Amino acid sequence: MRQIVLDTETTGLEVNKGHRLIEIGCIELAERRPTGRSFHRYLNPDRAIDEGAKAVTGIEDEFLLDKPRFHEIAGEFIAFVDGAEVIAHNASFDVGFINAELALAGIGGTIQQRVQVIDTLQLAREMWPGQRNGLDALCKRLGVDNSHRELHGALLDAQLLADVYLAMTAGQGDLGFASEASPAGVARRERTLVVIPLRVQRADPDEAASHAARLAAIEKAGKAPSLWTQLGWD
């Protein structure tokens, strides 16, 4: 089974207001193991980046001026993800922007017609309802080291999400064995899911206050509610 862990960065939060992709990062897994293959591109969006997005990513408009447009790398990107199971956190956000870029590039169809999409945010909400399920919170909960993550970056976040996804689904594996009912020489593969209770570690008051202050700064810079606020993440 081939899986692609994907993350994107954008000029702003709302694709229906003309915001564009500025970075795509992908990590390939095969049979739940990193293959060493990745796809990473910065993109020229042909528009300004919102101040809130700059604060989150550290990416400035000038940095993207000599980068390719999406339509120039679309074929390479599609070839990398085609037929895979794509894993993304808050997948509807990434998928919405990718589909908008495909349309602008004159490429028919949606990304969902080429790949199967798994949303780790939805998985996390089902596993830990009512808790913080952002990427940083999941890293802390699952023991994934994200101490080097000072800013959001598509490739870095995809690498962290790959570790988080594998930890979240650690009890899920494929068991290959020959079945008497199977044709000779053909192994039947069945999947079993084992749920392993995980220790829940909540943020202390200082961490919660720091998180709230950071969101307030981002929202002030962007003059708009942050994605976390809009989605009701706490």
Buried (B, 14 or more C-beta within 10 A) or exposed (E): EBBBBBBBBBBBBBBEEEBBBBBBBBBBBEEBEBEEEBBBBBBBBEBEBBBBBBBBBEBEBEEBEEBBBBBEBBEEBBEBBEEBBBBBBBBEBBBBBBBBBBEBBEBEEBBEEBBEBBBBBBBBBEBBEEBBBBBBBBBBBBEBEBEEBEEBBBBBBBBBBBBBBBBBBEEBEEEEEEEEEEEEEEEEEEEEEEEEEBEEEEBEEEEEEEBEEBBEEBBEBBEBBBBBBEBEBB
